[in-house]
Amino acid sequence: MVLAEEKLGGASPNGFLRTPATDWSSLYRVGGIAALLAAVLTPIAITVFGISPPPYDDGAAEWFELLHDSPLLGLVSLDLLFVIVNVLMIPVMLGLYVALRRLSPAYMTLAIATFFVGLAAFLATNPSIEMLSLSDRYANATSEGERIALLGAGESLLAGFEGTAFHLNYILAQLAGIVIGTVILRGSMFGRTIGWLMIIGNAVGFGLYLPVVGLGMSAFAGVILWVWLVFLARRFFQLSVDPVGRATTRTKEGAR
């Protein structure tokens, strides 16, 4: 027994032998913390957008003015908080993959790959820090030619920010969420509530592309996914303490 415990890594906190599954307990814990932090930052960003709508219909000059007068508000308006939220989603999605990969390896691999392609596009084209730097240079510019050049650079960054990469990230993230939510419903490790919240929240998110009500639908999807993050964080913390015992039993029972 001692040799077996040493080979497998010792006993788990609940008294069972430590198996390879328990090696993921740290990832579940980090995923839970990341989900909670994302749940804190998301409503802050949405509230800021509601109180002071970003100048999406304006050009680089207006963005430079906003960033110069209120750098923090300008950065939030350029989705800096959502950059942080998306980075926080990395351990969350990896935790979901580890927990669900045996239940549906093909769909989970496709979903995670889809999510990370969209994430890479989003992170690569977010212009918040670059626009802040350009706004400082624009404010200190000493010639009209220099200001025109800086405005051109700003317009180029804004085109990428509001263009293909944004929509690619948005659509791929919604699709990945729906697929993962469907896989969650096939087992019982995370429960049906978490699965349905993930499916409904991401499906409603596609309402962004509806005329007139698009932004409202997207905001409503954000509320649903905020609730999902809270429930998911709680479940991750439970799995970090007991990744072998009750969690494994529930998954097996749900697969029958």
N, C-alpha and C positions, 0 to 999 in steps of 0.2 A: 504493500500500500504506500509506503514512504517513497519507494522508487517511482511508483506511478505518479504520485503527486509531484515529485520533483520534475519528472519528464513533462507533465502536462502544465506545470506552473504553480502547483500548490492548491490549497482549498480556497473556494470562493467565499465571500462573506456569509452566504446562506448555508454553508456547510457542504456544498457539493464540490466535487473535484473541478478544478479550473480547466476548462476546455478552450479550444481556440476561440469560441464565441465570446468568452469573457475578455479577451484581449481588446474588444471593441468598446468596453465600458467607458474608457476615456473619451472616445469619439462621441458616444452618446451624451456624455456630460458636456463636452464642448458644444455639441449641437444644441443642447437644451439652453445653454447660456447664450449662444448666438441667436436662437429663436426669440428669447426674451428681449435681447437688445434690439433686434429688428422690430419687435412688437412695440418697443418704446419709441424708436426713431420714426417709424412710419406715420403715426398720428401727428407727430410734431411737424413733419414735412407737409402733410395734408392741411394742417391748420394754418401754416405759414402761407401756403398757396391760396387758401380761402381768404385770409386777411389781406394779403398783398399779392394779387395775381401777377405772375411773371409777364414781362413784356414780349410774349411770343410773337405778336404781330409787328413788332418794331424791329429796327435794324441794329447793327453793331454799335452805332453811336449811343443809342438809348441804353443798351446793355453796359457800355463802358461807363456811362454816367451813373447807372445804378451801382455798379461794382466800385466806383470811386467814392460815391457818397455813403454806401452801406455795403462794405465787402461781404459781411456774413450773410445778409439777405440776398445779395447777388449770387453767392455761391450756392445757397439753398435753392434759389430759383433755377439755377443751372443743374439741379438734381444731384448736388454733392452728397446730400444725405442718402439718396437712393443708390449712389455708388457704394456707400458704406453698407447699406442694407443688402445690396447684391453680393458684396464680399462676404458678409455674414451668412448668406445663404449657402456658401460653399460647404461648411461643415454640416449644415442642416441637410442638404441634398445628399452628401456622402453618407451621413448617418442613415437616411432613408434607404439608400442603395444597399448598404451593408445589412440592414435589417430585413429587406425584402427581396434580396437578390436570389435566394433559394426558392422563393415562392414563384417568381416569374423572371428568370435571368434574361430572357430576350427583351421583354418589354422594359425592364428596369435599365438595361444597358442602353437601349434606344432613347429612353426618356432622359437619362443622365447626360448622354452625349448631346442630345438636342438642347438641354438646358445650358451646358457649358459653351456650345457654339454661340448661342444668343448672348450669354454673359460676356464672352470675349469681344463680341462686336460692340456691346454697350460700353464696356470699360475702355476700349480703344478709341472711341469717338466722343466720350464725354469731354467737353472743352472747359470745364469750370476753372481749373488752375491756369490754363493757357489764357483764358479770357481775362482773368484777374491780372496777370502779368501784362497783357496788352493794354488793359485799361490804365494801368500806372504809366506805361510809356506814352499812351495817348494824352494823358493829362499833362505830361511833362514835355510833350512835343513842341519844338520851337519853329517848325515850318509847316506850311500847308501841305507840301509834298509828303512829309513824314506822316502827317495825320491821315492823308488819303491812303497811303500804303498800309497803315495800321488798321484803318477801317476795312480795307480789302481783306486783310488777314482775318479780321474778326468775322466778316461775312462768310468767309470760307469755312471757318470753324462752326458757325451756326448752321450752315447748310448740312454739314455732317451730323450735327447734333439732332436736327429735326428730320433727318432723311431716312435712308434705307436701314441703317444700323439700328436706329431706335425701334422701328417697326419690326425688324427681324428679331430683335431681342424680345420685344413684347409678345409677338405671336408664338415664338418658340417656347418661351417660358410658360405661356398659357397651355400650350399643347402638352408640354412635359408634365405640368401639374395635373392635367386631366388624366393622363396615362397612369401616373403614380397613384392618384386617388383611386383609380379603378383597381389597381393591384392591391392597394390597402384593403379594399372591400372583399377581396378573395380570401383574406386571412383574418386573424383577430388580434394580431400583435398591437395594432394601433387603435382598433375599434372603428365602428361604422361612422361615428360622428366625425372623426378626423378625416376619414375617407370622403364622406359626402361634402364636408366643408371645402375640401381641396378641389373636388370636382365642380361644385356649384360656383365657388369663388372664381375659379379660372374660366369657367364657361361664361359667367356674367361679364368677365373682363373683356370679352370680345365685343361687348356693347359699345366700347370706345368708338367703333367704326360706324355706329348708327348716327344719322344726322340729328342735330338739336340736343338729343339726350345723351350723346356719347360720353362727355366728361362726367355727367352724373352717374351713368352706369359704371364707369371705371372707378369712381369714388366708392360706390356701393360695393363693388367687388373688393376694393381695398379693405372695407370694414369686415366683410366675411373672412378674408384671408388674415386679418388681424386676429380675429377670434381663433382661427385655425392655428396661428402661430402660438397662441397662449396654450391651447390644448396640446399641441405637439411638444412644446417645451416641457410641460408636465410629464408627458409620456416618456420623453427622452431621459429625464431625471430618474424616472422609475426604472428604466432599462439600464441605466448606468449603475444602479445598485443591485439589480437582479436580472442580468442579461441571460441567465441560463434557466432558472427555475420556472417561475410563473409565466414569463414571457414566452418561453419555448413551448410550454404546455398549451397556452392559449392559441399559439399559431397552429399547433398540430390539431387541436380541436376544431379550429375554424376551417382547416383544410379538408376535414372529413365530409 
